[in-house]
Amino acid sequence: MDPAHRAEAEAAVDRLLPRCGVAVARHTLDGPSGRIHYLEAGGGPPVVLLHGGFGGAGNWYRTLGPLSRRYRVLAPDRPGYGLSAGGAEAGTAWLDAWLDALAVERVALVGHAAGGALALAYAQARPGRVRALALGDLLLAEGATPAVAPGAPAGRRWARRVQTWYSGVAARFDDRRLLAPEYLYYLWCLAQLRPDQDQRPPGDATPGPVPIPAAGARTWPAAPILLIWGRGNRWTGVPLARQLHARIPDAWLRVIEHSKGIPQLEQPGEYNYAVMTFLERLTHE
């Protein structure tokens, strides 16, 4: 990483954190895939937020605060994203080692898009460690892999001018006026830091797409599952989400209006209420 761009990205994270509305600590931890940068707030049962294939832990700036009033919320930059080292080839081993280092035995995982696919893969590999899954706007596949919204050209060719970059990012959200300028600046700094990475939703699909189970198949973990979908999701529409929901016993499905597939940023009130209601239900079962 270029030191000047990393310093700018570090400063951008610090500028964004007050938008969380609570005290948020930044940490780094060495793991098998390299150094992991993560955010932490609150106390109580642990909840891990896993961002999608763009941006980093800052993608959760509208969720981290509300959840931290009841939970210990941990939001890492996945390997190869944000300020973390490593790459997507890290699989789930880094998550296991990171939770071990933090002395977290059982956890609820909340993931968006590729982060949700990662959460699911981890729950399948370590079912005893995951108490619940809240998965949003996954890239799904049944038979042929579905088409994904086209990404930007790699590298600085798409990030060269702020105006061009901004219009490309803003078009991915239902209402660009809802995005905090600190968040857009954060994504811009990551675009400079990681020029071969598209900092626009949905970003990279790794480790997706997620196959929809066949009717009657029990391939998903037995943990309680919440599915959250934006009505205007362009990479996996609501009909596929409903099909997935029908094939997972006892799963919840919440469809959020006025969202192109990033409801935690576009409609944070509805998104956070859905996740918190789901997690609160677990304490009474």
N, C-alpha and C positions, 0 to 999 in steps of 0.2 A: 504494500500500500504506500502511496505517496505520502510522506510525513505531513506536508502542508494540507493536503486534502483530508487526511485523517484528523488533523487538528481542527479543521473547519467542521467536519462531521461531528466531532466530539462537542464542539461549541453549539452546534445545531440541536443536539440531544438536550443539552442543558437549557437551551431556550424553549424547547418544547415541553419539558417536564412540568412547569407551573400550570400548563393547561390541564393536567391530570386532576388538579383541585385538592391534592393531598401531598404529604411529604413522600417523595419517591427516592430511594437510594439506588445508586449505580454501582455495580460490582463487576469484577472479572475473575474468572476461575480457569485454571489450566486443566484441560481434559485430553482424552486420547486423540481428538481431531484438532487440537490446538486450543487457543484461548477463547473462552466463551464470555461474551459481554451480556449482562442481563440487568433487568430492573426488578426492584422488590418494594412492596408496600404492604402495610396492614399486618394483621395477626389472626390466627385461627387455623382452621383446616386448610391445607395447601391447595392452591389452584394454579395450574400452569397454563399460560396463554401462548399459543404457537402461531406465529404470523404466517402468511402465505408466501408466494414466490416473488415478492417484491418488498422493498422497504426493510423493516426490521421490527424490533420490539416497540418502537414508537408508533407503529400502526394501531396500538391498543390504547392510545392516550385518552380516548373517551370511555374506555371500559375499566381500565386499571383502577381509577379512583373509586367509582361506585362499588366494585367488588371488594376493594380493600377494606371497606367498613365492616365486613363480616369474615373476610378470609385473608390468609397470607397469600398474596398474589405474586407470582414469579413469571416474568416475561423475558425469555432469552432472545437474543439475536441468533437464529439458527446458524449452524456452521456455513460459512460462505456468504453470509448476509450481514448487513449492518456493520457493526464494529467487531464481529467475531471472525476468527481465523477459520481455516479448513474449507470444506466444500460439501456439496450435496452427497458425495460418495460416503459420507460419515454414517449414513443409515440411521439406525436407532441406538447404536452403541453409545454415542455421545450423551444421549438423553439419560440413559441408565447410569452412566458414570457421573453425570452432573447431579442427578437426584441423590445418588449415594453420597457425594461430597457435601450436599446440603442437608444430609440426614433426613431426607423425606422418604418415608416408607410407602405410603399409599397416597394417591393424588387424583384429583379431578383434572382432566385435560380438556381445554377449550381450544379448538383449532379452526382456522379459516383457510379454505381452498387447499393448497398444498400442505399447509400446516395441519389441517384436519386429516389429510391422508397420512401424514406422519404420526399423528395421535392415534389413528386407527391401527397403523402398523405396529406401533409400540404396544397397544392394548392386546393385539393378537399375539405378540411375542412374549409379553409379560402380563398376562391377565390378572394375576394376583396382586399386582401393584397399582392397578387403575380402578378407582371406585366409581367413576362416571366419565362419560364422553359427551361433549357438546360440540358438534361438527357443523360448520357453516359453509354452504356454497361449494361443496366438493366438485371436482371434475369427475363425472361419472361415465361409465362405459357399459354398454350391453351389446355384445357382438362387436361391431366395428367401433373404433375409437371416435368419439364425437369431435367435430371441428371445434377449434379453440379460436377465440377472437384474435386476429393477427396482431403480433407484437411489433414493436418498433425495430428498425435496423439496429444491429449491434453497435456498441461503441459510441463515441462522441458525435457521430454523424447525426444522431437524433437529439443529442443534448447540447449541441453547439450554441443555440440561441435560446435564451430564457423564454421568449414568447412562444416559440414553436414547441418547446418542451412543455410549457404550462398548458397550452391548448390540448396537447396530446394526453396529459394527465387528467385534466378537468373533464374531458369528454367521457371518462370512465365512470363518473359519479352522477347520481341522479340530479343533484343540485350542488354545483361547484361553490356556491356562496356559503355553504355550511362548513367548508374546509378552512381550518385555521391557517393563517399565513405562516405560522411557525412550522406547521406540519408540511406544507408545500416546500418550505425552505429546507426542511430535514430531508425530504425526498430528493430535492435538487442536489444537496451536498452528497448524498449517497450515489447519485448518478455520476458525479465527478470522481468520487472515490472508487466506484466499481463501474468503469465505462463499458464493460461487456455485459452488464446486467440491465434488464429493462425494469425501471422503477415505476411501472404502471400496472394496475390490476388487469388480469389475475396474476401476471408474472409467470415465472417458471412453474411447470406442472409437477416437477419431481416431488414426491415419489408416486404421483398419480399416473393415469387415471384409476379411479377405484371401480372395480367391477361390481355390478349389481348382482346380488346373490340370486341363484335360480329359485323358483318357487319351491318352498319347503326346505331349502338348504340352510344349514346352521353354520355358516362360515364366519359370522360376525361374533365378537365377544359378548358374553352374557351381561356385561355391565350395563347399567341404565344409560340410555342414549337419547340425546336431544338433537334433532336436525333443524337447522335454521337456514332459511332460504330467502334471498331477495327476489321479489316478484319479477324484476327485469333482468335477472341473471342471463348473461349472453353466452356463457360457456357451457352451462348445464341448466336447462329450463326447469320450471316447476313440475311439469308432467313427469320427468324422470325422477325428481325428488319424491313425488308422491308414489311412484312405482317402488322406489327404494324403501320408503316408509312402510308400504304394505307388506314388504318381505322381511322386516325386522320386527320380531315380536315385542310388543310393549314399548316401542320407541315413540317419542313425541316428535311432532313436526310443527314448526311455526313458520309461516310464510309472512314476510314483512313487505308491505307496500312501499312504493316510492324508493326502491333500492335496485341498483343495477348489479348487485352481487357483493357489496361490501357494507352490509347493514350496520356493522359496529361503528362505522364512520358516518354513514348516511342517516341512519335512524337509531342513534345510540340509546335513546330512552326505551324504545321497544325491544331492542336487542338486549340491553342490560337487564331489563325486567324479565325477559324470557329465560336468560341464563340464571339469574338469581332465584327465580321461582323454581326452576328445575333443581338447582343445587339445594335450596331450602327444603324441597320435598324429600331429599335423601336423608335429612336429619330426623325425619319423622317416620321413617320406615324401619 
